[in-house]
Amino acid sequence: MSKKIELRGPYEDVISLDNHFYIIHKLNKICVLPYTISAKGLLDKIGVIKTLDNLTEKEMFKLIDGTINQDDQTNLVCANRILYEIIGSNVTKANNWMYLGKLDNLTDSGIIIYCVDITDVDINDSKDVEEIKKAMKFQMLDANKVVSSDDALFLAAYMRLFNFFFVSSLKK
């Protein structure tokens, strides 16, 4: 195995390993999966970003994501900031947040995933937030439509969240 750094950047490096190229991210990546709960206590809607898959040229759904910056004191603070940048509201109740796990990849940091219940959160509907939502293609998707995504990270996060609700319903 011959590992060679092909290109260095401030946020990522490109390496070659056995004639394959990989992007190694230098910053921790945080993903956020906002959701709402129906009156019956079931998952109702899931917050997604609609994006274009460059390979298939089809639109697909993915998680809200971002990277930790120096002002973020913890991963959870970062997750809340990333969510705030999309919906214009802070979710300050700790009970609304749940750590879904960390997905290890080629980087040392991995991808940290949180979900957040925004059922009772007042989403800021100011003009600026509406413009950001449109630019980011943010929308609340019916939970039963999640399986139409081709993003494995998004599907894995949703399955972890769905499993939490399923196990919780068995305890009742």
C-alpha positions as CSV (number, residue, x, y, z in Angstrom):
1,M,0.0,0.0,0.0
2,S,1.4,3.4,-1.0
3,K,-0.3,6.4,0.5
4,K,0.6,9.7,-0.9
5,I,-0.7,13.2,-0.2
6,E,-1.6,14.7,-3.6
7,L,-3.0,18.1,-2.5
8,R,-3.1,19.9,0.8
9,G,-5.9,22.4,1.6
10,P,-6.9,24.4,4.7
11,Y,-9.9,22.1,5.3
12,E,-9.1,18.9,3.5
13,D,-6.3,16.9,1.9
14,V,-6.5,14.7,-1.2
15,I,-4.6,11.5,-0.9
16,S,-3.9,8.6,-3.3
17,L,-3.9,5.1,-2.0
18,D,-3.4,2.1,-4.3
19,N,-4.4,4.2,-7.4
20,H,-7.6,5.5,-5.7
21,F,-8.1,9.1,-4.6
22,Y,-9.7,10.1,-1.2
23,I,-10.6,13.4,0.4
24,I,-9.5,13.6,4.0
25,H,-11.5,16.2,5.9
26,K,-9.6,18.1,8.6
27,L,-12.7,19.5,10.4
28,N,-15.2,17.5,12.3
29,K,-18.5,17.2,10.4
30,I,-21.8,17.4,12.2
31,C,-25.1,16.3,10.7
32,V,-28.6,17.3,12.1
33,L,-31.8,15.4,11.5
34,P,-34.8,17.6,12.6
35,Y,-38.1,15.9,13.0
36,T,-41.7,16.5,14.2
37,I,-44.0,14.1,16.1
38,S,-47.7,13.7,15.2
39,A,-50.5,13.9,17.8
40,K,-50.4,10.1,18.0
41,G,-46.7,10.2,19.0
42,L,-45.4,8.9,15.7
43,L,-42.7,10.4,13.5
44,D,-44.5,12.9,11.3
45,K,-42.0,15.0,9.3
46,I,-38.3,14.9,8.7
47,G,-36.2,18.0,7.9
48,V,-34.1,17.5,4.8
49,I,-32.0,19.3,2.2
50,K,-32.9,18.6,-1.4
51,T,-29.8,18.4,-3.5
52,L,-28.7,17.3,-7.0
53,D,-26.7,14.1,-7.2
54,N,-24.0,14.9,-9.7
55,L,-23.6,11.3,-10.8
56,T,-27.2,10.5,-11.6
57,E,-28.3,14.1,-12.1
58,K,-31.4,13.3,-10.0
59,E,-32.5,15.3,-6.9
60,M,-32.0,13.5,-3.6
61,F,-32.6,14.2,0.1
62,K,-29.8,14.5,2.6
63,L,-29.1,15.6,6.1
64,I,-28.4,19.2,7.2
65,D,-24.6,19.3,7.8
66,G,-21.8,21.6,8.6
67,T,-18.4,21.7,10.3
68,I,-17.3,22.6,13.8
69,N,-15.8,26.1,14.0
70,Q,-13.6,27.6,16.8
71,D,-16.6,29.4,18.4
72,D,-18.5,26.1,19.0
73,Q,-17.8,24.9,22.5
74,T,-19.2,21.4,22.0
75,N,-20.5,19.2,19.2
76,L,-24.1,19.9,20.4
77,V,-23.5,23.6,20.3
78,C,-22.3,23.2,16.7
79,A,-25.4,21.1,15.8
80,N,-27.7,23.8,17.2
81,R,-25.8,26.5,15.3
82,I,-26.2,24.5,12.0
83,L,-29.9,24.1,12.7
84,Y,-30.3,27.8,13.5
85,E,-28.7,28.7,10.2
86,I,-31.5,26.9,8.4
87,I,-34.6,27.4,10.5
88,G,-33.7,30.7,12.4
89,S,-34.5,29.3,15.8
90,N,-32.4,27.9,18.6
91,V,-33.5,24.6,20.2
92,T,-32.3,25.1,23.8
93,K,-34.2,22.2,25.6
94,A,-31.7,19.4,26.0
95,N,-34.5,16.8,26.0
96,N,-35.2,17.8,22.3
97,W,-31.8,16.6,21.2
98,M,-30.6,13.0,20.8
99,Y,-27.1,11.8,19.8
100,L,-27.6,9.2,17.0
101,G,-24.0,8.2,16.7
102,K,-20.8,8.6,14.9
103,L,-20.0,7.3,11.4
104,D,-16.4,6.5,11.0
105,N,-14.9,7.1,7.6
106,L,-11.4,7.7,6.2
107,T,-10.9,10.8,8.4
108,D,-9.8,10.6,12.0
109,S,-12.8,12.7,13.1
110,G,-15.8,10.9,11.5
111,I,-19.3,12.3,11.1
112,I,-21.3,13.0,14.2
113,I,-25.0,12.8,13.9
114,Y,-27.7,14.4,16.1
115,C,-31.5,14.5,15.7
116,V,-33.7,17.2,17.2
117,D,-37.5,17.3,17.9
118,I,-38.7,20.6,16.5
119,T,-42.4,19.8,17.0
120,D,-43.0,22.7,19.4
121,V,-40.2,25.0,18.1
122,D,-41.3,28.3,16.6
123,I,-39.5,28.3,13.3
124,N,-38.5,31.9,12.5
125,D,-40.4,32.9,9.4
126,S,-38.5,36.1,8.7
127,K,-37.7,37.1,5.2
128,D,-34.0,36.2,5.7
129,V,-34.8,32.7,7.0
130,E,-37.2,32.0,4.2
131,E,-34.5,33.0,1.7
132,I,-32.0,30.7,3.4
133,K,-34.5,27.8,3.4
134,K,-35.1,28.3,-0.4
135,A,-31.3,28.6,-1.1
136,M,-30.5,25.5,0.9
137,K,-33.6,23.7,-0.5
138,F,-34.7,22.9,3.1
139,Q,-38.1,21.3,3.5
140,M,-40.0,19.1,6.0
141,L,-40.7,15.8,4.3
142,D,-43.3,13.3,5.3
143,A,-41.6,10.6,7.2
144,N,-42.9,7.8,5.0
145,K,-41.1,9.4,2.0
146,V,-37.6,9.1,3.6
147,V,-36.9,5.9,1.8
148,S,-36.8,7.7,-1.5
149,S,-33.4,9.1,-0.6
150,D,-30.2,7.7,-2.1
151,D,-28.0,9.1,0.7
152,A,-26.9,6.2,2.9
153,L,-25.9,8.5,5.8
154,F,-29.4,10.1,5.8
155,L,-31.1,6.6,5.7
156,A,-28.9,5.3,8.5
157,A,-29.7,8.3,10.7
158,Y,-33.4,7.9,10.0
159,M,-33.3,4.2,10.8
160,R,-31.6,4.9,14.1
161,L,-34.3,7.5,14.9
162,F,-37.1,5.2,13.8
163,N,-35.6,2.4,15.9
164,F,-35.7,4.7,19.0
165,F,-39.4,5.4,18.4
166,F,-40.1,1.7,17.8
167,V,-38.4,0.5,21.0
168,S,-40.0,3.3,23.0
169,S,-43.5,2.2,21.7
170,L,-42.8,-1.4,22.9
171,K,-42.2,-0.2,26.4
172,K,-45.6,1.4,26.8
